[in-house]
Amino acid sequence: KFGVGTTWKRCVVRRSFTSQTAALSDKVQEDLLLHYCQGLRSAISSNPSIGKRMLDIHKLYDSRPHPVELPRLWNSLFLSTAFEYEVLHCSDKTALKDILQLSIHCVPEGLLQYYHPLFIHRHLCRILPGFDQDPEFYTVRSILSPSQPKSMSAVSGWTLFGTPSLATHAAAVAEGLQSQGYAVVNEFLGPVQSEALFSEVGAFVQAHQDEFQAGELDVTKRSDTMIRDDRILWILGGEKSMPLTGAFTQLLRTLFLEHLREALPGVRLLHPKNFMGKAMLSVYQGGSRGFRQHTDNSSADGVADIRKISVVYYLNPHWREADGGRLSIHTSAKPDGLLVDPLQDRLVAFWSDS
């Protein structure tokens, strides 16, 4: 049976969706949650095939109860809750497998983030001993746990999420933040995946320069080329024109954030399932001034800003000192700044508010 009522009212309070969804009233959020939960239940119970179920799920976006102008991927926050409800209230192994497979099909359609099927899969492995070893689930296992690619053509969103040592990288970031206020991690994705990401971004930048805008100084979106003179593009993670870049955006704000939360238990960070922030793709032309010394979190200027940790990932291949573009990190121990080379596949993290 499908229960509605106070369960979802509690869910609205617990989830506290951020960014664009934070502007929605509790009533609107509740209506959207009920819409997706009831719709998913109907799709699963009335249709035997994944294809027909997917058609019904697509219709849920078009028939949502409020004319809220949110990108399709934003609605994954509500649809993922509906999937969790189905999983938590189902005990049949075959039905659970079907729910997991359906969630996987939702990812390339921009209906769910990559993180959500992985979350469901881990839950099923916990509650069903031997679930992951059952030969019947080989296809699912091969999708969610792919081998690392040996060529750029084999790189996908799933291989990005299967990047080895993500937890180790997060632990290194946590140790660096706590000991010195910043961290530098090399070979974050590995050479093949990093090159594939650079290839996609480079081609997009060349073909879509008119879509970039002047770099913003803070959350008010004001700009001043005398302070920073890059061109930027905000990425949510569901952009079909940059599927790898979108998947990498999702990776940083979900699975990598999950590992950071575990490595930094004393720091209050939002849960990956409750948060969907955009990533900023930044391009500096040769001879640019750069970005003057600043603190990312602009709350000190009287503007609400919840950012706690800033993460920069570099895509520059064959970088040379003459190319410029170094990052200067200023801490109490190094007030004059520590220069970090913007090398390909290097991730740098630092506190946003200090």
C-alpha positions as CSV (number, residue, x, y, z in Angstrom):
1,K,0.0,0.0,0.0
2,F,1.1,3.5,-0.7
3,G,0.8,5.9,2.3
4,V,0.5,9.6,2.1
5,G,0.1,12.4,4.6
6,T,2.3,13.3,7.5
7,T,5.1,11.1,6.2
8,W,5.8,13.5,3.4
9,K,5.4,16.6,5.6
10,R,8.2,15.3,7.8
11,C,10.2,14.5,4.7
12,V,9.9,18.1,3.5
13,V,11.3,19.4,6.8
14,R,14.0,16.8,7.0
15,R,15.2,17.3,3.4
16,S,15.3,21.1,3.4
17,F,16.2,21.3,-0.3
18,T,18.6,24.1,-1.0
19,S,19.4,26.5,-3.8
20,Q,16.5,27.0,-6.2
21,T,14.2,24.6,-4.3
22,A,14.7,26.6,-1.1
23,A,12.6,29.4,-2.7
24,L,9.6,26.9,-2.8
25,S,7.2,26.9,0.1
26,D,6.7,23.8,2.2
27,K,3.3,23.3,0.6
28,V,4.7,23.4,-3.0
29,Q,7.5,21.0,-2.0
30,E,5.0,18.7,-0.3
31,D,2.8,18.7,-3.4
32,L,5.7,18.0,-5.7
33,L,6.9,15.1,-3.5
34,L,3.4,13.6,-3.4
35,H,3.1,14.0,-7.2
36,Y,6.4,12.1,-7.9
37,C,5.7,9.5,-5.2
38,Q,2.2,8.7,-6.4
39,G,3.3,8.9,-10.0
40,L,6.2,6.5,-9.6
41,R,4.0,4.1,-7.6
42,S,1.5,4.1,-10.5
43,A,4.2,3.7,-13.1
44,I,5.7,0.7,-11.3
45,S,2.4,-1.1,-10.5
46,S,0.6,-0.6,-13.8
47,N,3.4,-1.2,-16.4
48,P,5.3,-4.5,-16.8
49,S,8.1,-3.1,-19.0
50,I,10.8,-0.5,-18.2
51,G,10.1,1.3,-21.5
52,K,6.5,2.0,-20.5
53,R,7.5,2.9,-17.0
54,M,10.0,5.4,-18.3
55,L,7.3,7.0,-20.5
56,D,5.2,7.5,-17.4
57,I,8.1,9.0,-15.4
58,H,8.8,11.5,-18.2
59,K,5.1,12.5,-18.1
60,L,5.5,13.3,-14.3
61,Y,7.8,16.2,-15.2
62,D,5.3,17.6,-17.7
63,S,2.3,17.2,-15.4
64,R,3.9,18.5,-12.1
65,P,1.2,20.3,-10.0
66,H,2.9,23.7,-9.9
67,P,4.2,25.8,-12.8
68,V,7.6,25.9,-11.2
69,E,10.3,26.7,-13.7
70,L,13.0,24.3,-12.6
71,P,15.4,22.4,-14.8
72,R,14.6,18.7,-15.3
73,L,17.5,17.6,-13.1
74,W,16.3,19.7,-10.2
75,N,13.3,17.5,-10.0
76,S,15.5,14.5,-9.3
77,L,15.5,15.7,-5.6
78,F,11.8,14.8,-5.5
79,L,11.9,11.8,-7.7
80,S,14.9,10.3,-5.8
81,T,12.8,10.5,-2.6
82,A,10.0,8.6,-4.4
83,F,12.5,5.9,-5.3
84,E,13.8,5.7,-1.7
85,Y,10.2,5.3,-0.5
86,E,9.7,2.4,-2.9
87,V,12.9,0.6,-1.9
88,L,12.2,1.1,1.9
89,H,8.7,-0.4,1.5
90,C,9.5,-3.3,-0.7
91,S,10.8,-6.7,0.4
92,D,10.6,-8.7,-2.8
93,K,14.0,-9.3,-4.3
94,T,12.9,-9.3,-7.9
95,A,10.8,-6.1,-7.4
96,L,13.8,-4.4,-5.8
97,K,16.0,-5.3,-8.7
98,D,13.4,-3.8,-11.1
99,I,13.3,-0.6,-9.1
100,L,17.1,-0.4,-9.2
101,Q,17.2,-1.0,-12.9
102,L,14.5,1.7,-13.5
103,S,16.5,4.2,-11.5
104,I,19.6,3.4,-13.7
105,H,17.5,4.1,-16.8
106,C,16.5,7.5,-15.4
107,V,20.1,8.8,-15.2
108,P,20.9,9.3,-18.9
109,E,17.5,10.9,-19.3
110,G,18.4,13.6,-16.7
111,L,15.7,12.4,-14.3
112,L,18.0,11.2,-11.6
113,Q,21.7,11.9,-10.7
114,Y,24.2,9.1,-11.0
115,Y,24.5,9.1,-7.2
116,H,20.9,7.9,-6.6
117,P,21.1,4.4,-8.2
118,L,24.4,3.9,-6.4
119,F,22.7,4.9,-3.1
120,I,19.9,2.4,-3.8
121,H,22.4,-0.3,-4.8
122,R,24.4,0.1,-1.5
123,H,21.2,-0.1,0.5
124,L,20.1,-3.3,-1.2
125,C,23.5,-4.8,-0.6
126,R,23.1,-4.1,3.1
127,I,19.6,-5.5,3.5
128,L,19.9,-8.5,1.0
129,P,23.0,-10.6,1.8
130,G,24.7,-11.8,-1.4
131,F,22.6,-9.4,-3.5
132,D,25.7,-8.1,-5.3
133,Q,27.0,-11.6,-6.1
134,D,23.9,-13.0,-7.6
135,P,24.6,-13.8,-11.3
136,E,21.1,-12.5,-12.1
137,F,22.4,-9.0,-11.3
138,Y,25.6,-9.1,-13.4
139,T,24.3,-6.5,-15.8
140,V,23.4,-4.1,-13.0
141,R,26.7,-4.7,-11.3
142,S,28.7,-4.1,-14.5
143,I,27.0,-0.7,-15.0
144,L,27.4,0.5,-11.4
145,S,30.9,-0.9,-10.9
146,P,32.6,-0.6,-14.3
147,S,36.3,-1.3,-14.9
148,Q,38.4,1.7,-15.4
149,P,38.6,2.8,-19.0
150,K,41.8,2.3,-21.1
151,S,40.7,4.7,-23.8
152,M,38.9,8.0,-23.9
153,S,36.0,6.4,-25.9
154,A,35.3,4.1,-22.9
155,V,34.9,7.0,-20.4
156,S,31.4,7.6,-19.2
157,G,29.6,9.1,-16.2
158,W,29.6,5.6,-14.6
159,T,33.4,5.3,-15.0
160,L,33.8,8.7,-13.4
161,F,31.8,7.6,-10.4
162,G,33.8,4.5,-10.3
163,T,37.1,6.4,-10.1
164,P,39.4,4.6,-7.6
165,S,40.6,6.2,-4.5
166,L,37.9,8.9,-4.2
167,A,37.6,8.2,-0.5
168,T,41.4,8.4,-0.2
169,H,41.4,11.7,-2.1
170,A,38.7,13.0,0.3
171,A,40.7,12.0,3.3
172,A,43.7,13.8,1.9
173,V,41.6,16.9,1.3
174,A,40.3,16.7,4.9
175,E,43.7,16.3,6.4
176,G,45.1,19.3,4.4
177,L,42.2,21.5,5.3
178,Q,42.5,20.8,8.9
179,S,46.3,21.1,9.1
180,Q,47.0,24.0,6.8
181,G,43.8,25.3,5.4
182,Y,44.2,23.9,1.8
183,A,44.9,20.6,0.0
184,V,46.3,19.7,-3.4
185,V,45.5,16.3,-4.9
186,N,47.2,15.1,-8.1
187,E,45.9,12.5,-10.5
188,F,42.3,12.9,-9.2
189,L,40.6,11.1,-12.1
190,G,43.6,9.5,-13.8
191,P,45.1,10.4,-17.2
192,V,42.5,8.8,-19.5
193,Q,39.4,10.2,-17.8
194,S,41.0,13.6,-17.3
195,E,42.0,13.8,-21.0
196,A,38.5,12.8,-22.0
197,L,37.0,15.5,-19.8
198,F,39.4,18.1,-21.3
199,S,38.6,17.1,-24.8
200,E,34.9,17.5,-24.2
201,V,35.3,20.9,-22.5
202,G,37.8,22.2,-25.0
203,A,35.4,21.4,-27.9
204,F,32.5,23.0,-26.1
205,V,34.3,26.2,-25.3
206,Q,35.4,26.6,-28.9
207,A,31.9,26.0,-30.2
208,H,29.9,27.9,-27.6
209,Q,31.9,31.0,-26.6
210,D,28.7,33.1,-26.9
211,E,27.2,31.2,-24.0
212,F,29.8,32.4,-21.5
213,Q,29.5,35.5,-19.4
214,A,31.8,37.7,-17.4
215,G,33.0,36.2,-14.2
216,E,30.9,37.0,-11.1
217,L,32.3,38.6,-7.9
218,D,29.8,37.1,-5.5
219,V,26.3,35.7,-5.2
220,T,24.8,39.0,-6.3
221,K,26.2,38.2,-9.7
222,R,27.9,41.6,-10.1
223,S,31.1,41.6,-12.3
224,D,34.1,43.8,-12.8
225,T,36.8,42.9,-15.3
226,M,39.3,45.0,-13.3
227,I,38.9,42.5,-10.4
228,R,38.4,39.3,-12.4
229,D,38.5,38.9,-16.2
230,D,37.6,35.3,-16.9
231,R,34.5,34.1,-18.8
232,I,32.3,31.6,-17.0
233,L,29.5,29.1,-17.6
234,W,27.3,27.7,-14.8
235,I,26.8,23.9,-15.0
236,L,24.0,22.0,-13.2
237,G,25.0,18.5,-14.3
238,G,22.3,17.5,-16.8
239,E,23.7,19.2,-19.8
240,K,23.4,16.9,-22.8
241,S,26.0,19.0,-24.7
242,M,28.6,18.1,-22.1
243,P,27.7,14.7,-20.6
244,L,31.1,14.0,-19.0
245,T,31.4,17.5,-17.6
246,G,27.9,17.2,-16.2
247,A,28.6,13.8,-14.6
248,F,31.8,15.2,-13.1
249,T,29.8,18.1,-11.6
250,Q,27.5,15.5,-10.1
251,L,30.4,13.5,-8.8
252,L,31.9,16.4,-6.9
253,R,28.7,17.4,-5.2
254,T,27.4,13.9,-4.4
255,L,29.8,11.0,-4.0
256,F,32.9,13.1,-3.3
257,L,31.0,15.3,-0.9
258,E,29.7,12.1,0.9
259,H,33.4,11.0,1.4
260,L,34.3,14.5,2.6
261,R,31.4,14.4,5.2
262,E,32.8,11.2,6.5
263,A,36.4,12.6,6.6
264,L,35.3,15.9,8.3
265,P,32.7,14.8,10.9
266,G,33.2,18.1,12.8
267,V,32.3,20.2,9.8
268,R,28.6,20.8,9.0
269,L,28.3,20.0,5.3
270,L,25.0,19.5,3.5
271,H,24.0,15.9,2.6
272,P,24.4,15.0,-1.1
273,K,20.8,14.0,-1.4
274,N,19.6,17.4,-0.2
275,F,21.8,19.7,-2.1
276,M,22.2,20.6,-5.8
277,G,24.6,23.5,-6.5
278,K,26.0,24.5,-9.8
279,A,29.7,24.2,-10.8
280,M,31.4,27.1,-12.5
281,L,33.4,26.4,-15.7
282,S,36.0,29.2,-15.8
283,V,38.2,30.1,-18.8
284,Y,41.0,32.7,-18.7
285,Q,42.4,33.9,-22.0
286,G,46.2,34.4,-22.4
287,G,47.3,37.6,-20.9
288,S,44.4,37.9,-18.5
289,R,44.8,39.8,-15.3
290,G,43.3,36.9,-13.3
291,F,41.3,37.2,-10.1
292,R,42.4,39.6,-7.4
293,Q,43.0,38.2,-3.9
294,H,39.6,37.5,-2.3
295,T,37.6,35.1,0.0
296,D,35.1,33.0,-1.9
297,N,32.4,33.2,0.7
298,S,31.1,36.7,0.6
299,S,29.0,36.7,3.7
300,A,31.3,39.3,5.2
301,D,29.8,41.7,2.6
302,G,26.3,41.2,4.1
303,V,25.3,38.7,1.4
304,A,23.9,35.3,2.4
305,D,26.4,32.7,1.4
306,I,26.5,29.1,2.7
307,R,29.7,27.9,1.0
308,K,32.2,26.2,3.3
309,I,34.7,24.4,1.0
310,S,35.9,25.5,-2.4
311,V,37.2,23.0,-4.9
312,V,39.0,23.8,-8.1
313,Y,39.8,21.1,-10.7
314,Y,42.3,21.9,-13.5
315,L,42.1,20.6,-17.1
316,N,45.2,22.3,-18.6
317,P,47.3,19.8,-20.5
318,H,51.0,20.4,-21.0
319,W,51.0,23.5,-18.7
320,R,54.2,25.6,-18.6
321,E,55.1,28.4,-16.2
322,A,55.0,30.9,-19.1
323,D,51.3,30.1,-19.5
324,G,50.5,31.7,-16.2
325,G,47.2,31.0,-14.4
326,R,48.7,29.9,-11.0
327,L,46.5,29.9,-8.0
328,S,47.8,31.9,-5.0
329,I,46.5,30.6,-1.6
330,H,46.9,33.0,1.3
331,T,46.9,31.5,4.8
332,S,48.0,32.7,8.3
333,A,51.1,30.6,7.8
334,K,51.8,31.9,4.3
335,P,50.3,35.4,4.2
336,D,52.3,36.3,1.0
337,G,50.6,33.4,-0.8
338,L,51.5,29.9,-1.8
339,L,51.6,29.4,-5.6
340,V,49.9,26.3,-7.0
341,D,50.5,25.3,-10.6
342,P,47.2,24.6,-12.6
343,L,48.2,21.2,-13.8
344,Q,45.9,18.8,-15.6
345,D,44.0,16.4,-13.3
346,R,44.9,18.4,-10.2
347,L,42.2,19.2,-7.6
348,V,42.8,22.0,-5.0
349,A,40.5,22.6,-2.0
350,F,40.5,25.4,0.5
351,W,38.1,26.9,3.0
352,S,35.6,29.2,1.3
353,D,35.1,31.5,4.3
354,S,38.7,32.2,5.5
